[in-house]
Amino acid sequence: MSTPHYRFGDFKLLPAERLLFRRGSEVALTARAFELLVAFVERAGQLLSKDELMRRVWAGIVVEENNLAVQVGVLRKLLGAETISTIAGFGYRFALPVLDVAEKPAAAPVPRGRLPLRLPALFGRADELQALQALLQTNPAVTLCGPPGVGKTRLAQELALRQQDVHADGIWWVDLTLLRDDEPVAAAVARTLGLPPGPDPLADLTAKLAPLALMIVLDNAEHRVRDVAETVTALAQHTERVSLLVTSQSPLQAPGERVHRLAPLPLPDAVRLLSERSGEADGARAEQICAALDCNPLAIELAASRVDVLGLDGLAARLHERLTLLVPASAHPSRRNALAEALGWSHDLLAERERRVLRRLAVFPGSFSLEGAALVLSDDELPAAAAVASVLALVERSLVSVDRSSTQRRYRLLETMRLFALDKLAAAGETALAQARHCAGLLWLFEDAHEESWRVPYAAWKSRYEPELPGLWAALDWARDHDLGSAASLFGASAPLWAPRAVDARAHALKLAQLIGDGPVSIPAHVLARFWWACARCHTIVHPGLARDASERAARLYRELGDERGEYLALVEHALNWRVDGPEVRAALAAAHRLENPAWPATVLERGRTTEAVVHLTAGRHDDVRRCYLAALQICERDGFEAGAWRARMNLADVARAAGDLPLAVDMGEALLADADRIDDLVGLTTLLSNLIGALIAQGRFERAREVARDCPRRIGRLGLDDFWVGLDALALLQLHSGNTPLAARLAGVADREFEAHGQMQRQPNEAEDRAMLEAGLAERLPPQDIERLSREGRRMSLSDAMFTAFRFDGDGAVPTATAEARFTTRG
């Protein structure tokens, strides 16, 4: 049986005999240095981590890391300083070409390439492999592009191994990170193939390869793009059977080049990779980790190596530190991880303007449009056109990702790249400036959006601006502490966007209202008027008292400004939030009617018709209610205001129940429920669900009512469940008919407390009907003193606990434990 011998440069290595020769003369090495040399030579051209080398050379012995550095220094002194490359923060790579020969030199095969013999399993990428193979069959040069760590090199290795039988003269791997600064790419290719250097490296290489059938892989081309493009162009044009596969963060822009962009792993494949590398199989936690790491294979590999120390839970809790965390806490503080090195490498290749744009893009917490980027990035030194060009250049370099799922193309920094860019932003001392520009840019964007919202078809308008919400909340957080006027302006301008689902906006409204209040704030009157109107919209129905106060402030300011449309909207909001007929409501509606302009769009007039209908409903004038809601429906259909039309139909179902037509109310409610997810109106959805449950109970269809109730958390979301307090009577009634009488009595107490806390002392007709049936049912089952006692207990329950138990129908009615609540899956 033959034993391996190796040749590299002037040296011959015989591992089994523990001998090293240099041109026939034996070279003495210590045992550790010899073992280290064998490790390097056996894995020539591959990156070896420090941990791996130390485990092999000092197996079972605890030593300091500097022992490895000492032995590497010994080998460099012997072989030459350039023979072993240091990859900072990770390990080393043996740079000399190595020839693996058999025991008998005469039997040694002629090398047909330079590929690793064994590689770890490749997860996913079957479609990408098939696509690349097809491209290489019909194109002389294919460039595999993608961001740092996405797996370009590993995929190219797999493809090359699978193509070995296709190319008679072999497949040759050229790692362009090993090039000397002044070495032409063509010369490096020739050196890898064992060809002698010539006076014109590119012409000589082209001539020598012209008769051959081989494949060349040029790995990590991004730092020598022009030189690589020149080499690829010459070989593609002047050879017939040379295939070229290039890995790069950006395309070469070479004639005949085909580009294939590599996306992160699909989540299931990313989870499989983490599980295989770490040995842990907690699916939910693994999904969370992989998603946080953008399904980036390099990041997942590094994270997997830390699971043994941190566990999946510990790793997940510390992923925000990923650029430094992926080295164990006990490691030497100067060590950095390969992920940071990969990002740093990409960053250093950028021009200064592109670096500035990259770090400033970090202020976007989610995706952004080119318009938004231009508004945020541009200044006197960087015009808008130049800012957009820089963003597109970063897209070409795979540092900015393109989100093609939306109707309008948007862009984003993946979270790992964003964290890296945030560090660069802080290092440049530009964080405060970038946040201020982000706020100013979004304010400009939402000022336009606010005016468009009255005229542009709602679906198209929402599709355009809804992706800006993550950036909006971040900008409001910053502005509240640094620029109160901008915060008030931004909150008011963005109201048409978040108003249908205002859960996330309420905390901002409360904090800003407290800061602004009645104090001496130097904010323009038109900004304050719109801010208070936005606060009213934010709290409408859910916190009627707060909404009435805010709408009064807004109406007064709009009146002083002579803004009739603004005053009209504030007045109808004020009337709506009394929710019952009365002198204050009639006065507000009369003032609104005097201002109303029939030419106003449906987004304005629908609000007025709805408010008028609510007043008629509480007075029992059902014909007038239908007239108002049908008028609102007609206006909305005229203007294509789909959300307003859905709301009008929902209100018609509400009035059908109030008028006693239960079959119609249920039929309309079920039809609207099927379309509700597309509309995404949280307040309207809460009203629809509450009334549908009540109508089903009134029909005696208890099982269907329970089905609807069980689905409420998914439809509304955990954060929105507290807004369902208006439906607590219906839920308590359902619990009563499910046999949970004590719970029903407690929920009745919670409902009373919440109606009082929200400033609503009188229930609307359908709510009052649910309450009447609940009280009658409790009176049949419990003595008055027990009802009173349980009601008092309910008043002491937190709203979150009450809502959680209200949607369960297991017969126990106990307040849930934290563990039980954690299993309560919702969308939110």
N, C-alpha and C positions, 0 to 999 in steps of 0.2 A: 504493500500500500504506500503510495507516495505521500510525502509530507510537504506542507507549503514552504516555499522560499520566496523572498521578495527582493526586487531590485528597485532602487530609487536613486537618481543621480549617480554618484560614484560608489554607492553602497550596495551591499548584499546582506540580507538579514535571514538567518536560519533560526526561527523561534524554538523549534523542538530541541536543537542542539545548544541553544542560548549563545549563539555566535553572531558577531557583526564584523563584516570585512569592508575595508575601503581599498579598492583596487588591489585585492589580494592580501592586504595586511590586516591582521586582526585588530579590532578596536576594543579597548577595555571600557566597560560600563558597570556601574553599580547595579545591584539587583533591581532596585526601584526604578532607576532610569531605563534599564533594559525592558522591564515590564511595561513601562509607560510608552516606550518606543513601539513595542509590539501592538499595544492598543491603538496608537495613532496609525500605524501602517495598515493594520487590518481594516480600519475604517477611514482610509485616506479620502480626503475631499468632503468628509461629513463632519458636521458639527457635533462635538462631544462635550457634554456638560461637565462641570467641575465635580458635581456629585457622582456622576457615573465613573469618572476617572479615579476618584478617590476610593470608591467602593472596590474597584478592580485592583488597584495597586496596593492599597492598604486595607485589604479585606479583613474585617473583624477587629480592626485596630482604630482607636479614636486618636486622630492627629489634627493639628491645626492646618488650615487651608494653605498657609504659606509654604508647607512642605511640598505641595504640588507645584507652586510657583518656582521653588528652588530647582526641582527636577526638570521642569520645562526649560529653565535657564541653562542647565547642563546640556540638554539636547540642542538648544539653539546655538550654543557655543561650538558644539561639535559639527552640526549639520548646516549651520547658517541661520542668521536671524530671521530671514524671510520664510523659512520652511514651516514654522508653526505660527499660525495667525491667532491672535487673541480676539474673541468676540465678547466685548465688554458686557459683564453682567450675566454671561451664560457659560462660556467655556472656551474651547480651542478647536482649531481645524488644521489638519496636516495638509500642507499646500503642495508638496512635491508629487508629481505623477508617480504612481507605484505600479510595477509590473509583477503580477503574481505568477511564478513559474513552478513547474513540477520538480520532483527530485532529480530527474534526468533532463538536462537542458534541451536535449535533442527533441524531446517529446512535448516541449512547451508550446501551447497554441499561440498563434498570432492574436493579439488583443483586437476585439471587434467593437470596442466601445468602452465607456467608463461610467457604468451604472452600479448602484448598490445591489447586492445579491439578495438581501432580505429587507423588507420594510414592514412597519406596523400596518395593520389592517386599515383600509380606506373605508370610511363610513359615508354612505350616500354617494353622490356624484355619478351615478350610472348614466343619467341623461347627459351630463356634461361630457363624460368620456365618449359616449356615442356621437355627440355633436362634434367634438374635436376630431375624432377619427374621420368623420365625413368631410370636415373642412380640409384636413391634411391630404385627403385623396384628390381633391380638386384645386388646391391652392398651394403654391410653393412656400408661402410663409404665413403662419398663424401666430397672432399675439394673444396670449392669455392674460387679461387685465383684471385687476381687483385691488381692494385696499390691503393694507398691511395685515398679515396673519390670516388671511381668508383661505389659504391653502393652495396657492398657485403652484408653488414648488412641488408639493406632495402630489397634486393632481398630474403635473407634468411628468414626475417620476413614474407614476402608475401607467400613464399613457405610453411612455417610452419603453417600459418593461413589456407591455403588451404588443408593442410594434417591433420587437427585436427580430422576429422571423420575416418581417416585411422588407427589411433593408439589408441587402447582401453584404454591404461593407460596414454594417454596424450602426450603433447609435452612440453619439458622443455628447457628453455633458460638459458644458463650459460654465463655471460659476464666475460671473463677472465681478463679484465682490472681491475676488482674489487678484484682479488686475493691478499691476503697478500703475501709478498715476500717469506715466508717459507711455504706457504700453498700448499700441493699437489693438482694437478688438480682433482684427484679422490675425495679428501675430499671436494672440492668446489662443485663438481657435487652432492655428497651425501647431502651436506648442502642445496643446491637448491631444492632437492627432499624431504627435511624434514627427511632424514634418520639420525639416531644417528651415531656419529663418532665411529670408531673402531681402533684397534691397527695396522691393515694393511689396509689403506684406499682403495687401488686398489683391493685387494682380496675380501674385504668385499663388496665393491660396485658391483663387478662382480657377487658375489654370490646372492646378494639381487635383482639384475636386471635380473638374468637368467630366471625366470618364467614370466616376464612382457613383454608387447607389447607396446613399447613407442619409442619416437624419442627425441634425445638430440641434441640441437644446441650449439656448442662451438664457441662463437663469439670472434674474435680478438686473434687468436692463435699464431700470429707471434712471440710474446715475450716469449712464453713457448713451443716452437715447440717440443723439446725432450720429455717433460713431457706429452704434449698432445698426441704425437705419441704413447707413452707407454700406455696411457689410452685407446686410440682408438684401438690399437692393441689388448689389453686384452678383451675389450668389443666385438670387431668384431669376435674374435676367440672363446669366451666362452659364448656368448648369441646367441639366434636364432631369436629373434623378436625385437631387439634393433637397430634402425637406427641412424646413426650418420651423422650430417651435420656440417662441420667445415668451418668457414670463416678465411682466413689467406692470408697474402701477399705472402707466399711461401708454397709449398707442404710440407706435413709431412714426406714423404718418408716412410710411414707405410705400412706393408703388407696388401693387400686387398683394399688399398685406390684408389679411382678414382678421378682424378683432372679435374675440369672444370674451365677454365680461363675466366674471365669476362672482356670484352672489354668496352671502353667508349660507351656512348649512340650513336646510329645513329643520324646524324645531325637533321633530322626532329623531332625526339623524344626529343632531347635536346632543340630545339626551343620551342616545346610545354611545356616543363617543365618550361623554363624561362618565357614564356608568362603567364602560370597559376600562378606561384608564384609572378610575378611582376605586373600582370594586364596590361602589355604593349604588343602590338601586331605588332610592326614594323618588318615585316619579314626579310628584308634585313639586318637591323642593328642587329636584334636578331641573325641571322645566323653568322654575323661577330663576335659577342661577344662569342657565344657558340663555334665556331671554335677556337677562340683565347684561350678559357679556356679548350681546348682539349676535349670538350663534357663531362667533368667530372661532375657528378651530384652534388657532394658536392660544387665544385667551383661555379656551376650555382645557387644552392640554396643560397649561400652566396651573390653572385652578385645580385640576384633578390631582396634581402632584402635591397640593396642600391639604387635600381632604383628610389624609391620614393624621395630620396634626390638628386641624381645625374642626373636622367633621363638616357635613353639609350645612347644618344650621349655622355653625360659626363662620363658615365661608360666606354664606348668603348674607349674614349680618354685616360683613365687612367689605362687601364688594365695592362700596363707594371709594375704598382705598386701593383699588385694583392696580394702579400704576406703581405702587410700592409694596402692596400687601403680598403679592404672589411670590415674594421671598419670605421664608419663615421668620418669625419674630426674633429667633435666636441667631439669625445669620449676621454676618459682619455688616455694619451699617452702610458700607460703601457699595454693597452689591445692589444691582438693579435688575429688574426682570426683562426677559427677552421681548415682551410686549412693548414696554416703554422704549427699548432700543429700536424696535421696528418702527414705531411711530416717530422717534427722534430722527432716525435715518431718513424717513420720508420728508419730515419737516425741513431738514438741513438742505435738501435738494431744491427747495422752493426759492424763487426770487423774493426779495424783501417785500414787495407789494403783496404777493400771494401769502406770505407769512402773516402779514398784518390782517388781511382779510380772513384768513383761517382762524386766527385767535379771536377776532371780533365776532365771527359767526357763532362762537360758543355761547353768546348771550341768548340765542334762540333755544329754548328748552325742548322744542319739538320741530316740526317741519316748517319751512318758510318758502315763500314764493320769490321769484326774482324781483318782483315789485317791492316786496317787503325788505329784501336784502338791500336793494338800492337805497331805500329810504333810511335804513339803519346805518349803512356803511359809508355812504357818500359824505364827503366834506370838501373843503376848499382844495385839499391836496389830492383827493380821490373822487373825480366826477362820477356820476351815477353810471354812465356807460362803462367806465373803467372798472367800477365795482362789479358790475354784472359780468364783464369779461373775465375778471379774476375768479369769480365763483365758477364760471364755466370751465376755466382752466383747472380748477381744483376737482371738478367733476371728471375731467379727462384723466387726471392723475389718480382717480379712484379714492380721493380723500373726502369728497362730498358725495353722498349717495342720492340717487334719483328715486323718488317715490312715484311710480307710474300707476298706482292703484286708483288715484283720484282722477276726476275728469279733467282737472287742470294740473299740469305737471308741477310738482313741488320737490323741494330738496331738503336734506337734513344731514347733520353730522351724527353718525352712530354714537351711542353714548360713551363708548371707550374713547373714541377720538375727541368727543366734546370735553371729557374730563381732562384729556391731555391739552387741548386748546385753552381750557380755563386756566390751567397752570401757566401756560405761556402768556396768557392775558395778564395774570397777576404779576408774573416776572417782569413784564414790560411796563407795569404801573398804570395800565389802561382800564382796569376793571370798572372803576367808577364812571369814567368817560363812556365806556361801551354801554353800560347799563342806562346812562342818561340818554344816549343816542337811540338805544333800543326803545325806551319809553317814548321819546319824541317821534321816532319813525312809526311806531304803532299808533300813536295819537293821530298823526297825519293820515294813516291808512283808515282808521276807524271814523275819523271826521267825514271822509268820503263815503264810507260804508253807511253811516247814519243817514246821510241825505239820499243815498241810493235806495235805502230800505223802503222808502215810501213809494217808489216808482218801479223799481226793477222786480220782475216776477220772483216771488219769494223763494221758490226751490232753487233757482239759479243763483240768487243772491246768497242764500244760506250755504250752498255748495262752495261758493267762492271764499267766504269769510270764516266759516266754522273751523277750518284747520288752524286759525290764528288763536284759538282760545287758550292753549297752553302758554303761549307767549304773553297773552293778555294778563293772565293771573300773575305771572312772574313780574311783569312790568308794574302792575298795581301794587304788589308787595314792595317793590323798590320805591315807587313814587310816594307811597304813603309815608315813608320815613324821610324822603329827601326833597320832594316837590309836591306839596299838597294840592296846589292848583292843577298840575298835570294829572294827578290822581283823580280829582273830581271830574275833570274834563274827559279823561279816558273812560271812567266808569259810565258817565252819561252817554258818551258817543257809542259805546259798545252795547248799550241796553237792548236794542232790537235783536241782537244775536243771542244773548244768554237768557232773555226774559222767558221764553217758553219752558226753560228748565233751569230755574234760578237758584238751585241748591248751592252751587259753588259761589254764587255772587253774594249770598246773604251775609257771610262773615265780613266781606269787604264793605258792604253797605253799612253794617253796624259800626265797624271801626272808623270808617270815614265820617259817618254822621256824628259820631262822638267827637271827633277832632274838629269838625267844621262847626256844628251846632249853631248857636246864635252869636258866637264870639266875633271879634274883629278880624276877619279873614280877608286878605286882599285878593279875592277871586272875582273875576268879572261876573256881572249879574246874569248874563246869558248862560255862562257855564254853571253857575249855582242853580238856575232854574232847571236846566236839563238834568243836573245831578239829582235834585230832589224828585223830579219826575221819575228818574231811573230807580231811586230808592222805593218810590211808591209801587212801581211795577215789580220790583224785587220782592216786596212783602205782600203783594195783593193776594187776598183770600186767605193766605196762610197766616199772616199777622195783620189783620185788618186795622187794628189801632195804629200801628206804625205806618201803614200805608196811608191812612187818612191824614195823619200829621204831615207826612212828607208831601202828599198831593196838595194840601193847603198851602204849604210854603211855595211849591212850584207854581200853583195858580196865581198867587199874589205876585211873584216875580215876573211871570209871563205877562200878566196884565200891565205891570209897570213898563215892560219892554214893548208893549203893543203887538205881541206875537199871538195872534188869534188861534192858530193851530195848536201851539203849545198850551195855551190856556184851556182850550177845549179838551185836550187829552188829560190834562191835570184835573179838570172838573169831573169828567166822567169816571176817572179813577177814584176820585173822592166819593162819588155817589155809589159806585160799585161796592166799595168796601164798607158801607153801612150794611149791605146785604139784606136789608128789610126796608119796606116803605116807611117814610117818615118825612117830617118837614125839612130836615137838613138835605135829604136826598132830592126832594122835589125842587128845592132852591138851586142846588148844584146843577140838576138836569135842565132847569129852565134857563139858567145862565149859559149852559152849553148849547142849547137849542138856538139861542140868539146869535151865537157865533158860527154855527155850523154852515159849511159851504158844501153843497152837493158835488162840487167838482173835486173834492178831496179824494184821495185813493182809498181803497177798501181797508188798507192797514190802519187807517184813521177812523173811518166811519163805522166799521164793524164793532169797534170798541164801544161807540155810543149806542148802537142798536142793542148790543148785548146787555149793557147796563140798564137801559130802559126796560128790557124784557125781565131782568131780575127783579126790578121794582114791581112790575105787574104780577110776577109769579108769587111774590110774598103776599100780595093783596088778593090772590085767588082769581085774577082776571086772565083766564087761560087763553081766551081768544086773542086778547091783546099781546100776550106772550108769543103765541104762534106767529102773529103778524110781524112782530119785531124780529124774531129769529129767521123767518122766511125772507124778510127784507135784508138781513145781514147775509144770508146764504146767497141771495141774488147778487148783491154787491160783490161778494167774494168771488163768485163764479164769473162775474163780468170781468174782474181784474186778474183772474187766474191765481187768487190768493188761496192756495189749497189748504193751508193750515187753518185759516179762518173759516173756510167752508166746512172742514171736519168739526171744528168747534161748534159751529151753528147746528150741525146735525146732532152732535152730542147733546146740546142744549134742548133740541126738539125731542130727543129721547127722554130727557129729564122731565120735560113738561108733559109728555105722554103719560109717564108714571104718575105725576102729580094730578093729572086729570082722571086717573083711574083706569087708563087703557094699558093694563099690564102686558098683554101679549105684544102690542106694538112697541112698548118700551123695551121689552126683552129682545125682540127681533132686531130693533134698531141698535141696541147696545151690543149685541153679539156681532152684528155686521161691522160696527165701528171698531170693536176690539180687534178684529182681524186686520184692520188697517192702522192700528194705533202706533206700532213700532216705527212705521215710516214717518209719522208726523212728529213724534217726540215732543209732545206738549205735556209736561209733568202735571201741572195743575188740572188741565182738562182730563188727563188720564186718571188722576185720582178721583175726580168727580164721576167720571164714567164708571169706574170700577165700583165705587161706593154705591151708586144708584143701581147698577146691574145686580150686585149682591142683594140689595134690599128688595128689588123687584122679583128676583128669583125666590127669595124667602116668602114674599107675599103670595107667590104662586104655589108654594109648597114644594118647590124643586130644590130641596136642601143639598142633595149630593152635587148637583151642578153648581150651586152657590159655593160649596166647599172647594170645588175644582178651581173656580175663578179666584177665590181667596188664596188658595195655595200658590197660585201663579203670580200673585201681586208682587212679592219680593223680587222675582226675576224681572218683571216688567218695570217696576218703579226704581229698583236699585236700593241697596242698603241705606245709602245716604238720604234717599228720598222717602223712606218709610215714615219718618216722623211727620211728614206733611200729610199723612193719611189720618190724622186726628179727626178730620171731618167725617170719616167713615167709621169711627170707633163704635157708634151705636149699632150700625149694621153688623159689624164684626161681633159685638157682644150678643146681638140677637142670634147670630149664627151659632155661637158657642152655646147659647142657651138651648137651641134645638139639637145640638150635638151632645147634650148631656153634661156639659160643663157649667152648671148653674153658679157655683161660687165665683168662677172666673168671670162669667157674664156680669155678675154684680160688681166685681172689682173694676172691670172695664167701664161700667157705667159711671163709677166715681172718677176714673181717669178722664172720661169724655167731658164730664161737667167741669173738671178743673181746667182742661185745655180750652174749652169754649170760653171760659172766663178769662184765662190768661191771654187769649188771642183777641180779647176785646169784642167778642161776639156773644151777646147775652140772649139772643133769640135764634133758634134754629130755622133753617129754610124748610119749606113744606115737606120735601121727601125726608130730610133729616129728622124733622119733627115726627113724621109718621113712623120711622124706624124706632125713635125713642118711645113713642106711645106703645108700640107693640112690645118693646123690651120691658117697659115698666109693668105692663099687664102680665107678661109671661113670668116675670120675677115674683109678682104678687101671688100668682097661682102656686108657686113652688116653695117660697120662703116666707117666714113671718117678717113683719116690718122691722123688728129690731135686728135681725140677721142681715137684711138688705142694707140697713143703715151702717152696721158694723163693717160689712164687706166693702161698701162704698167708701168709707173712710180709709180702709186699707188701700183701696185703689188710688185714692188721692195721694197716698204716700209713695206709690210706685213711680219709678222713673219712666219717662215716656218710651225710652228705648226698650226697657224690659216689657212694658205693656204691649208695644207693637210686636215684639218677638213672640210673646205668648198668644197674642190675638190671632196670629196666622197659623197656629198649631191646633190640630184636632185629634189629640191622642188621649183625651179624657182626663188628664191630670191637672192642668191649670196651674202648675207650679212655676214660680219664677225661674227661668233657666239659669244654669251655671255658665261660667265663662267658657268652659269646654264645649258645652252644648251650643252656645251662641257661635263659637268658632266654626261649627259644622254647618251653620245656617248659610247656605250658599246663595249669593245674590249677585245681581249685575249692578255695578256701581263704581 
